[in-house]
Amino acid sequence: MLLASIERLRALPRFVEIARTMVRFGMHDLVHSVGIHRVLDETGHALGWDPEPELAAKPLPERLRLALEALGPAFVKLGQVLASRVDLLGPEWIASLDRLHDHASPVAFDALEAQLLADLGAPVARAFATFDIAPSAAGSVAQVHRASLPGGAQVAVKIRRPGVEASIEADVLLLEALATWWEEEQPESRRYQPVEVVRQLRKSLAREVDFSAEARAQERFAESFRDSETIVVPRVHAQFTRPSLLVMDWIDGVPATDLEAVDAAGLDRELLAGRGADAVLKMVLVDGFFHADPHPGNVFFLADNRVALIDFGMVGWLSDKRRDELVDLMAALAARDPDAMRDVLIGWADGERVHAERFSEDIGRMLHLYEHAALREIHLGTLLSEIAAVMREHHLTMPADLALLFKALITLEGLGTRLVPHFRLIEHVTPYVERLVRERWEPRRAAERLSGLTRETGRALRAFPRLLEALARRLGNEDLAIRLEMRELGNFGRQLESSVNRLTIGMVTAALIVGSSILMALSSSQQSFAAWFFGAVGVAISFANSIWLIVSIRRSRRR
């Protein structure tokens, strides 16, 4: 079934390349867990597909990171998506995937020129006063060239690599087939939500390869910080914006990755960390639209301790309801209230089954460790990681937007701690939470919530007669089916059916053995070849059935 799907996708060569890369980096255990070995076992060793000893000696999370980097943009982005799922993967995996680098050898400008000419509608020399054909940065999706406009403004020209969109689409189709296969063949893999993760990957990549979407996000952030004197978002030059082209102001600052240069420039690290944190928290708790990847490579520091943010290809969005829930979680943290935290987290898990009392006990045990801790002693990133760990332990997953938010806040605190070892993000979160809690009970906001509740109640009351009429009609037509859906009932039914089948075959086998023995006994007394023949066939079938039953029972025990 999997192989047929791959052939329909015409992706078999790429599939083989992916499998070979995973094996070369010592990921054969993962290949076997997904089931790919069934396709490869007959040819893999003959082709020399053995792990490289030097790579196989590295820790498994590091091998996965290196393999994803080797496989190209879709897999690099898959690693970044997985790095955001702190509710699915442990800290050692997250830490490794966080080091994924989207670096690639630059494409020669000659290969980009035709596409750039089509996007600009004019020769490069006419659109720009100067243009550096040597890229200043190169990734697997795009590369950036420095240029200047006729008016003298310095700009960064981000150009999508030719053919990368088709290559990514083929890889995502292949990943969708593999994710579906894995969930079907390995039911225990469903706790890692492979199909959902690939769906999230597709959405993320669609935004990343479409520079028009990135430009819109960047313009929205620029508008949000329009009046800020401390946060800089590069201005987009909209006249050049295309799906494969993005032109923005050049940021000439000190990268957050170079702390020696930060000190040499006389910048205030503590002030920079605080301003960066406040900017991201404003995005999250006030705007509901945030930069989802605030790692040091996307942050620059300018004169007067200003902070510049770049690369808005990965963004997150939070609804008003979600922000209220986030405020409730932070308030429960401040009050050390495990039951209130439990209610928020179980609500986020979207109805997944959990033992509420045990879950609350584990949350309470975690909070107890912080009972006497001063605010300055609490690492919010560590606390969020521990919350995610408790959710993983209880097999609960959170929605993708919240997983992305948790990861962004953990990354943000890591950046702050890099700048100032005693930096604590929670000190910056607390004033926002207190303000939002106060605003929640202001007369105007209370009136808005009451108005919204009234509208929802009115809609429900208006819909009730129609629902009642539809129910009566179905009852009158005797066409009402009441369905009870119980988790694991499907698996239980399959196991029961398998057991009944084995029992039936066992009974048939026993009957065959008895009947065949009688026939063979008659053949010896009556010299009947027919009786002996059918008796021998019966014994052979009984033997085959017995072997099958033994193998089947052993397999069911392993499962």
C-alpha positions as CSV (number, residue, x, y, z in Angstrom):
1,M,0.0,0.0,0.0
2,L,2.8,2.5,1.0
3,L,4.9,1.6,-2.0
4,A,1.9,2.0,-4.4
5,S,1.2,5.4,-2.9
6,I,4.8,6.4,-3.4
7,E,4.7,5.2,-7.0
8,R,1.5,7.2,-7.6
9,L,3.3,10.2,-6.3
10,R,6.2,9.5,-8.6
11,A,8.5,10.1,-5.7
12,L,10.2,6.7,-5.4
13,P,13.8,8.1,-6.2
14,R,13.4,10.7,-3.6
15,F,12.0,8.2,-1.1
16,V,15.0,6.0,-1.7
17,E,17.3,9.0,-1.2
18,I,15.6,9.9,2.1
19,A,15.8,6.3,3.4
20,R,19.4,6.0,2.4
21,T,20.3,9.4,4.1
22,M,18.5,8.3,7.3
23,V,20.4,5.0,7.4
24,R,23.7,6.7,6.6
25,F,23.2,8.9,9.7
26,G,22.5,5.9,11.8
27,M,18.7,6.4,11.9
28,H,18.0,2.8,11.0
29,D,16.0,2.3,14.2
30,L,13.6,5.1,13.1
31,V,13.5,3.6,9.6
32,H,12.4,0.3,11.1
33,S,9.9,1.8,13.5
34,V,8.1,3.5,10.6
35,G,8.1,0.2,8.6
36,I,10.2,1.4,5.7
37,H,12.6,-1.5,6.1
38,R,10.0,-3.8,4.5
39,V,10.6,-2.0,1.2
40,L,14.3,-1.7,1.6
41,D,15.6,-4.9,3.3
42,E,16.1,-6.8,0.0
43,T,18.2,-4.1,-1.6
44,G,19.7,-1.9,1.2
45,H,22.7,-3.9,2.1
46,A,23.5,-4.8,-1.5
47,L,23.7,-1.1,-2.2
48,G,26.1,-0.5,0.7
49,W,23.5,1.2,2.9
50,D,25.3,0.9,6.2
51,P,25.5,3.6,8.9
52,E,28.8,5.6,8.8
53,P,30.6,4.6,12.0
54,E,31.6,8.2,12.9
55,L,28.0,9.4,12.6
56,A,26.5,6.3,14.3
57,A,28.6,7.1,17.4
58,K,26.8,10.4,17.9
59,P,23.6,10.7,20.1
60,L,20.4,9.9,18.4
61,P,18.9,13.4,18.5
62,E,22.0,14.9,16.9
63,R,22.0,12.2,14.2
64,L,18.4,13.2,13.4
65,R,19.3,16.9,13.2
66,L,22.2,16.2,10.8
67,A,20.0,13.9,8.6
68,L,17.3,16.6,8.3
69,E,19.9,19.2,7.4
70,A,21.2,16.9,4.7
71,L,17.7,16.3,3.2
72,G,16.9,19.9,2.4
73,P,14.4,22.7,3.1
74,A,11.2,20.6,3.7
75,F,13.0,18.5,6.3
76,V,14.8,21.4,7.9
77,K,11.4,23.0,8.4
78,L,10.0,19.7,9.7
79,G,12.8,19.7,12.3
80,Q,11.8,23.3,13.2
81,V,8.1,22.3,13.5
82,L,9.1,19.4,15.7
83,A,11.3,21.7,17.8
84,S,8.2,23.7,18.6
85,R,6.3,20.6,19.9
86,V,7.6,20.7,23.5
87,D,4.4,18.7,24.3
88,L,5.5,15.8,22.2
89,L,9.3,15.6,22.4
90,G,11.7,15.6,25.4
91,P,14.2,18.3,26.1
92,E,17.2,16.5,24.6
93,W,15.4,16.3,21.2
94,I,14.2,19.9,21.4
95,A,17.7,21.1,22.2
96,S,19.2,19.3,19.2
97,L,16.5,20.4,16.8
98,D,16.9,24.0,18.0
99,R,20.4,23.9,16.5
100,L,19.1,23.2,13.0
101,H,20.8,25.5,10.5
102,D,19.2,26.4,7.3
103,H,22.4,27.1,5.5
104,A,23.1,26.1,1.9
105,S,25.7,26.8,-0.8
106,P,24.7,30.0,-2.6
107,V,23.2,29.8,-6.1
108,A,25.2,31.6,-8.8
109,F,23.5,34.9,-9.7
110,D,23.2,33.8,-13.3
111,A,20.7,31.1,-12.1
112,L,18.6,33.8,-10.4
113,E,18.8,36.6,-12.9
114,A,15.9,35.4,-15.2
115,Q,13.5,35.0,-12.3
116,L,14.6,38.3,-10.8
117,L,14.1,40.0,-14.1
118,A,10.6,38.6,-14.4
119,D,9.7,39.7,-10.8
120,L,11.1,43.2,-11.3
121,G,9.7,43.7,-14.8
122,A,13.0,45.5,-15.6
123,P,16.7,44.9,-15.6
124,V,18.4,44.8,-12.2
125,A,20.5,47.8,-13.1
126,R,17.4,49.9,-13.7
127,A,15.6,48.8,-10.5
128,F,18.6,49.2,-8.2
129,A,21.4,51.8,-8.1
130,T,23.8,49.1,-6.9
131,F,23.4,45.4,-6.5
132,D,25.9,43.0,-4.9
133,I,25.8,39.7,-6.9
134,A,27.6,37.9,-4.0
135,P,24.9,36.9,-1.5
136,S,25.2,38.1,2.1
137,A,23.3,35.1,3.4
138,A,22.1,31.8,1.7
139,G,19.5,29.3,2.9
140,S,17.8,26.3,1.3
141,V,14.7,28.4,0.4
142,A,16.2,31.8,-0.5
143,Q,19.3,33.9,-0.4
144,V,19.8,37.6,0.4
145,H,21.7,40.2,-1.6
146,R,22.5,43.7,-0.5
147,A,21.5,46.5,-2.9
148,S,20.7,50.2,-2.9
149,L,17.7,52.1,-4.4
150,P,18.1,55.1,-6.7
151,G,17.3,57.3,-3.7
152,G,20.3,55.9,-1.8
153,A,18.4,53.7,0.7
154,Q,20.2,50.4,1.5
155,V,18.0,47.4,1.1
156,A,18.1,43.6,1.5
157,V,16.8,41.7,-1.5
158,K,15.5,38.2,-0.6
159,I,15.2,36.0,-3.7
160,R,13.6,32.5,-3.7
161,R,15.7,29.8,-5.2
162,P,14.3,28.6,-8.6
163,G,12.5,25.2,-8.4
164,V,12.4,25.1,-4.6
165,E,8.6,25.3,-4.4
166,A,8.1,22.2,-6.6
167,S,10.9,20.3,-4.6
168,I,9.2,21.2,-1.3
169,E,5.8,20.1,-2.5
170,A,7.1,16.7,-3.6
171,D,8.8,16.2,-0.3
172,V,5.6,17.2,1.7
173,L,3.5,14.8,-0.4
174,L,5.9,12.1,0.5
175,L,5.9,13.0,4.2
176,E,2.1,13.0,4.2
177,A,2.1,9.4,2.8
178,L,4.7,8.3,5.3
179,A,2.8,9.9,8.2
180,T,-0.4,8.3,7.2
181,W,1.3,4.9,6.8
182,W,3.0,5.2,10.3
183,E,-0.3,6.0,12.0
184,E,-2.0,3.1,10.4
185,E,0.8,0.6,10.9
186,Q,2.0,1.7,14.3
187,P,-1.0,2.7,16.5
188,E,1.3,3.7,19.3
189,S,2.8,6.4,17.0
190,R,-0.5,8.4,17.2
191,R,0.5,10.0,20.4
192,Y,3.2,11.9,18.3
193,Q,0.5,13.0,15.9
194,P,2.6,12.5,12.7
195,V,-0.3,13.4,10.3
196,E,-1.1,16.6,12.3
197,V,2.6,17.5,12.5
198,V,2.9,17.2,8.7
199,R,-0.2,19.2,8.3
200,Q,1.3,21.9,10.4
201,L,4.5,21.6,8.3
202,R,2.6,22.2,5.1
203,K,1.0,25.3,6.5
204,S,4.3,26.6,7.7
205,L,6.1,25.9,4.4
206,A,3.3,27.6,2.4
207,R,3.9,30.8,4.3
208,E,7.7,30.5,4.1
209,V,7.9,30.0,0.4
210,D,5.4,32.8,-0.3
211,F,7.2,36.1,0.4
212,S,4.0,38.0,-0.1
213,A,2.7,36.4,3.1
214,E,5.9,37.2,4.9
215,A,5.7,40.8,3.7
216,R,2.1,41.1,5.0
217,A,3.2,39.8,8.4
218,Q,6.2,42.1,8.5
219,E,4.0,45.1,7.7
220,R,1.6,44.2,10.4
221,F,4.4,44.1,13.0
222,A,5.8,47.4,11.7
223,E,2.4,49.0,12.2
224,S,2.2,47.6,15.7
225,F,5.6,49.1,16.6
226,R,5.2,52.3,14.5
227,D,5.3,54.6,17.6
228,S,8.1,52.6,19.4
229,E,11.5,54.3,19.8
230,T,13.1,51.0,20.9
231,I,11.9,48.3,18.5
232,V,12.7,48.4,14.8
233,V,11.0,46.3,12.1
234,P,12.5,46.7,8.7
235,R,10.3,48.6,6.2
236,V,9.0,46.5,3.3
237,H,9.3,48.1,-0.1
238,A,5.9,47.0,-1.4
239,Q,6.4,47.9,-5.0
240,F,8.9,45.0,-5.3
241,T,6.9,42.4,-3.3
242,R,6.2,39.2,-5.2
243,P,5.7,35.5,-4.0
244,S,9.4,34.9,-4.9
245,L,10.9,38.3,-4.1
246,L,11.0,40.5,-0.9
247,V,12.8,43.8,-0.6
248,M,13.2,45.5,2.8
249,D,15.4,48.0,4.5
250,W,18.9,46.8,5.3
251,I,19.6,46.3,9.0
252,D,23.1,47.4,9.8
253,G,23.4,46.4,13.4
254,V,25.2,44.0,15.8
255,P,23.8,40.4,15.6
256,A,22.6,39.0,18.9
257,T,24.9,36.0,18.2
258,D,28.0,38.1,18.7
259,L,28.2,39.1,22.4
260,E,31.7,40.4,22.1
261,A,30.6,42.9,19.4
262,V,27.6,43.9,21.6
263,D,30.1,44.8,24.4
264,A,32.5,46.5,22.0
265,A,29.6,48.7,20.8
266,G,29.0,49.9,24.4
267,L,25.4,48.5,24.4
268,D,23.5,47.7,27.6
269,R,22.8,44.0,27.6
270,E,20.2,44.1,30.4
271,L,18.3,46.9,28.7
272,L,18.4,45.0,25.4
273,A,17.1,41.8,27.0
274,G,14.2,43.6,28.7
275,R,13.2,45.5,25.6
276,G,13.2,42.4,23.4
277,A,11.2,40.5,26.0
278,D,8.6,43.3,26.3
279,A,8.3,43.5,22.5
280,V,7.5,39.8,22.2
281,L,5.1,39.8,25.2
282,K,3.3,42.7,23.6
283,M,2.9,40.7,20.4
284,V,1.6,37.7,22.4
285,L,-0.6,39.2,25.1
286,V,-1.8,42.4,23.5
287,D,-1.7,41.9,19.7
288,G,-2.3,38.2,19.6
289,F,0.1,38.0,16.6
290,F,3.7,37.1,17.4
291,H,7.1,36.4,16.0
292,A,7.4,32.6,16.6
293,D,11.2,32.3,16.1
294,P,12.9,34.9,18.2
295,H,16.3,33.1,18.3
296,P,19.6,35.1,18.3
297,G,20.0,34.9,14.5
298,N,16.8,36.9,13.9
299,V,17.7,39.7,16.3
300,F,20.0,42.7,15.8
301,F,21.0,45.4,18.2
302,L,21.3,49.0,17.0
303,A,22.6,52.3,18.5
304,D,20.8,53.7,21.5
305,N,20.0,50.1,22.6
306,R,17.3,49.6,20.0
307,V,16.3,46.1,19.0
308,A,15.6,45.0,15.4
309,L,13.7,41.9,14.5
310,I,14.0,40.2,11.1
311,D,12.6,37.0,9.3
312,F,8.9,36.9,9.8
313,G,8.3,33.7,7.9
314,M,7.3,31.9,11.1
315,V,4.5,33.7,13.0
316,G,1.8,32.6,15.5
317,W,-1.7,33.9,16.0
318,L,-3.8,33.7,19.2
319,S,-7.5,34.4,19.5
320,D,-9.0,36.5,22.2
321,K,-10.2,33.3,23.9
322,R,-6.8,31.8,23.8
323,R,-5.2,34.9,25.3
324,D,-7.7,34.8,28.1
325,E,-6.8,31.2,28.7
326,L,-3.2,32.1,28.8
327,V,-3.8,34.8,31.3
328,D,-5.8,32.2,33.4
329,L,-2.8,29.9,33.3
330,M,-0.4,32.6,34.3
331,A,-2.7,33.7,37.2
332,A,-2.9,30.0,38.3
333,L,0.9,29.8,38.3
334,A,1.1,33.0,40.4
335,A,-1.4,31.6,42.9
336,R,0.2,28.1,42.9
337,D,-3.3,26.7,42.1
338,P,-2.9,23.2,40.5
339,D,-6.6,22.7,40.0
340,A,-7.0,25.9,38.0
341,M,-3.9,25.0,36.0
342,R,-5.4,21.5,35.4
343,D,-8.6,22.9,34.1
344,V,-6.8,25.2,31.6
345,L,-4.5,22.4,30.4
346,I,-7.2,19.8,30.0
347,G,-9.2,22.3,28.1
348,W,-6.2,22.8,25.8
349,A,-5.9,19.0,25.3
350,D,-9.3,19.2,23.4
351,G,-11.2,16.4,25.2
352,E,-8.3,13.8,25.3
353,R,-8.8,11.2,28.1
354,V,-6.9,11.9,31.3
355,H,-7.1,10.9,34.9
356,A,-8.0,14.4,36.3
357,E,-7.0,13.6,39.9
358,R,-3.6,12.2,39.0
359,F,-3.0,15.0,36.5
360,S,-3.8,17.6,39.2
361,E,-1.5,15.8,41.7
362,D,1.4,15.9,39.2
363,I,0.8,19.6,38.5
364,G,0.6,20.3,42.3
365,R,3.9,18.3,42.9
366,M,5.6,20.4,40.2
367,L,4.2,23.7,41.7
368,H,5.3,22.6,45.2
369,L,8.9,22.9,44.0
370,Y,8.3,26.7,43.4
371,E,6.2,27.3,46.6
372,H,8.8,29.3,48.4
373,A,10.7,30.6,45.3
374,A,11.0,34.3,44.8
375,L,9.9,35.7,41.4
376,R,13.5,36.3,40.4
377,E,14.4,32.7,41.0
378,I,11.8,31.3,38.6
379,H,12.8,30.5,35.0
380,L,9.6,30.7,33.0
381,G,11.1,28.7,30.2
382,T,12.0,25.9,32.6
383,L,8.5,26.1,34.1
384,L,6.8,25.8,30.7
385,S,9.1,22.9,29.8
386,E,8.0,21.1,33.0
387,I,4.4,21.8,32.3
388,A,4.9,20.3,28.8
389,A,6.7,17.3,30.4
390,V,3.7,16.6,32.7
391,M,1.4,16.8,29.6
392,R,3.6,14.3,27.7
393,E,3.6,12.0,30.7
394,H,-0.2,11.9,30.6
395,H,-0.2,11.6,26.8
396,L,-1.9,15.0,26.4
397,T,-1.1,17.2,23.4
398,M,-1.8,20.9,23.1
399,P,-3.0,22.8,20.0
400,A,-0.3,23.8,17.5
401,D,-0.7,27.5,18.2
402,L,0.0,27.0,21.9
403,A,2.9,24.7,21.3
404,L,4.4,27.3,19.0
405,L,3.9,30.0,21.7
406,F,5.5,27.8,24.5
407,K,8.5,27.3,22.2
408,A,8.7,31.0,21.4
409,L,8.7,32.0,25.1
410,I,11.3,29.3,25.9
411,T,13.5,30.6,23.0
412,L,13.0,34.2,24.2
413,E,14.1,33.4,27.7
414,G,17.1,31.6,26.3
415,L,18.1,34.7,24.4
416,G,17.6,36.9,27.5
417,T,19.7,34.6,29.6
418,R,22.4,34.6,26.9
419,L,22.6,38.3,27.2
420,V,22.2,38.5,31.0
421,P,22.6,35.4,33.1
422,H,20.2,36.5,35.8
423,F,17.5,37.5,33.3
424,R,14.0,36.2,34.2
425,L,11.2,36.4,31.7
426,I,8.5,36.0,34.4
427,E,9.4,39.4,35.8
428,H,8.3,40.9,32.5
429,V,5.2,38.6,32.1
430,T,3.7,39.5,35.5
431,P,2.9,43.2,34.8
432,Y,1.2,42.2,31.6
433,V,-0.9,39.5,33.3
434,E,-1.9,41.8,36.2
435,R,-2.9,44.5,33.7
436,L,-5.0,42.1,31.6
437,V,-6.7,40.7,34.7
438,R,-7.7,44.2,35.8
439,E,-8.9,45.1,32.3
440,R,-11.0,41.9,32.2
441,W,-13.2,43.3,35.0
442,E,-13.4,46.9,33.8
443,P,-17.0,47.9,33.1
444,R,-16.5,48.3,29.4
445,R,-14.9,44.9,29.0
446,A,-17.4,43.2,31.3
447,A,-20.2,44.8,29.3
448,E,-18.6,43.5,26.0
449,R,-18.4,39.9,27.5
450,L,-22.0,40.1,28.7
451,S,-23.1,41.3,25.3
452,G,-21.3,38.5,23.6
453,L,-22.8,35.9,26.0
454,T,-26.2,37.4,25.3
455,R,-25.8,37.1,21.6
456,E,-24.6,33.4,21.9
457,T,-27.5,32.6,24.1
458,G,-29.9,34.3,21.7
459,R,-28.5,32.3,18.8
460,A,-28.8,29.0,20.8
461,L,-32.5,29.8,21.8
462,R,-33.4,30.7,18.1
463,A,-31.8,27.4,16.9
464,F,-33.4,25.3,19.6
465,P,-36.9,25.0,17.9
466,R,-35.3,24.0,14.6
467,L,-33.2,21.3,16.4
468,L,-36.2,20.0,18.3
469,E,-38.3,19.8,15.1
470,A,-35.5,18.0,13.3
471,L,-35.2,15.5,16.2
472,A,-39.0,14.9,16.2
473,R,-38.9,14.3,12.4
474,R,-36.2,11.8,12.7
475,L,-38.0,10.0,15.6
476,G,-41.1,9.9,13.4
477,N,-39.2,8.4,10.6
478,E,-37.6,5.8,12.9
479,D,-34.3,7.0,11.5
480,L,-32.6,7.9,14.7
481,A,-29.3,6.3,15.5
482,I,-27.7,6.8,18.9
483,R,-23.9,6.3,18.7
484,L,-21.6,5.9,21.6
485,E,-18.0,6.3,20.7
486,M,-15.5,4.9,23.2
487,R,-11.8,5.2,22.9
488,E,-10.0,1.9,22.3
489,L,-13.4,0.2,21.5
490,G,-12.2,-0.2,17.9
491,N,-9.0,-1.9,19.0
492,F,-10.9,-4.1,21.4
493,G,-13.3,-5.2,18.7
494,R,-10.4,-6.0,16.4
495,Q,-8.7,-8.0,19.1
496,L,-12.0,-9.8,19.9
497,E,-12.5,-10.6,16.2
498,S,-9.0,-11.9,15.9
499,S,-9.4,-14.1,19.0
500,V,-12.7,-15.5,17.7
501,N,-11.1,-16.3,14.3
502,R,-8.2,-18.1,16.0
503,L,-10.6,-20.0,18.2
504,T,-12.7,-21.0,15.1
505,I,-9.6,-22.1,13.2
506,G,-8.4,-24.1,16.2
507,M,-11.7,-25.9,16.4
508,V,-11.6,-26.6,12.7
509,T,-8.0,-27.9,13.0
510,A,-9.0,-30.2,15.9
511,A,-11.9,-31.5,13.8
512,L,-9.6,-32.1,10.8
513,I,-7.1,-34.0,13.0
514,V,-9.9,-36.3,14.3
515,G,-11.5,-36.8,10.9
516,S,-8.1,-37.4,9.2
517,S,-7.1,-39.9,11.8
518,I,-10.3,-41.8,11.3
519,L,-9.9,-41.8,7.5
520,M,-6.3,-43.0,7.7
521,A,-7.3,-45.7,10.2
522,L,-10.0,-46.9,7.7
523,S,-7.5,-46.8,4.8
524,S,-5.2,-49.2,6.6
525,S,-8.0,-51.7,7.3
526,Q,-9.8,-51.4,3.9
527,Q,-6.8,-50.7,1.6
528,S,-8.6,-47.6,0.4
529,F,-6.2,-45.1,-1.4
530,A,-8.9,-42.4,-1.4
531,A,-9.4,-42.5,2.3
532,W,-5.7,-42.5,2.9
533,F,-5.2,-39.5,0.5
534,F,-7.9,-37.3,2.1
535,G,-6.7,-38.3,5.5
536,A,-3.1,-37.2,4.6
537,V,-4.4,-33.9,3.1
538,G,-6.3,-33.2,6.3
539,V,-3.2,-33.9,8.4
540,A,-1.2,-31.5,6.2
541,I,-3.8,-28.7,6.5
542,S,-4.0,-29.3,10.3
543,F,-0.2,-29.0,10.6
544,A,-0.3,-25.7,8.5
545,N,-3.1,-24.3,10.7
546,S,-1.2,-25.2,13.8
547,I,1.9,-23.4,12.7
548,W,-0.2,-20.3,11.7
549,L,-1.9,-20.3,15.1
550,I,1.4,-20.5,17.0
551,V,2.9,-17.6,15.0
552,S,-0.3,-15.5,15.3
553,I,-0.4,-16.0,19.1
554,R,3.3,-15.1,19.5
555,R,2.8,-11.9,17.4
556,S,-0.2,-10.9,19.4
557,R,1.8,-11.2,22.7
558,R,4.5,-9.0,21.3
559,R,1.9,-6.3,20.4
